[in-house]
Structure formats: C-alpha cells, structure tokens
Amino acid sequence: MKITNALRKEHAVFTAMFDELDRMLARGADLAALKAKVAVLAAGLLPHARIEDDILFPALPSLGGESGPIATMKLEHEELESGLSRIAEEPDDAKAREVLERVLVVGRQHFAKEDEVLFPMAEQILDDGALGELGASFAERRRSEPLAVL
C-alpha cells in the first residue's frame, strides 16, 4: 500500500475522533471526559505525526527548506502536540476547552493540506514503487507502534 493511502486512512480515523470531541464540547461534557478522549487522540495522533516526520518527509527533499510545505507541516505537528499536552495539564475548564477547540481547527486544516496538497505532490514526485516502499516502512512502524485510538 502507498504510504499516502495509509496516512489518509488514519486521517479518517482522527477526523471521526475530532467529530466526537466536537459533539462532547457541544453537549458540555465535563473536563475529565474531554481529557480522557483527548488522551486517546494524542496516543494515536502523535505517533502518526512522527511517522510522517520520520518516513514520508525525508523522501521529499524538494519540498523541504525553512519555508516549504514540509516545514509548515512540521510546525503544525508541533502545535498539535503542544495543544494536546496543554489540554492534559490545564486545570481550568474554560481554558482547556478553548485550547481543544483550537487543536480541532488546526488538526482539520492540517489534514486538508496534507490530503489535498502535500500527498498529491508526493504522489507526483515519487513513483508507485517508492510510495509502496515507504508504505512498507509505515506498516513495519505500525507493527511496533499500533494505532492506539480505540
């Protein structure tokens, strides 16, 4: 399987989790319940971002550089990680909810950029064989770090 297809499938899982968190926020779920769901999200999303950083991005040097698309993706990974950590540590209900809302916006925008721009660019730059080899590396990584979002 191409790495881009595997990553898109994981994005669908995380998007469903974002939707559930939106529903929890809308119905006024208590902070403990939100933090528990965010912990599950973080357990899956942070390793997912590391896989992109470690496996896909190095295969795309032409998209690198300090202001290139990969630099933007890495900054957004850091923003998501920081936001998820902040939610876990935030004792104030209103502040935690505010940070969560921001994480959900950034996460959705990030996935859209990857799915609609970065992954198609990768599929133009890399041939199917290279994408498949990266997909095999992805699968090997997932065997040692299963997607923990259930």
Beta strands, then each sheet from edge to edge (+ up, - down):
end
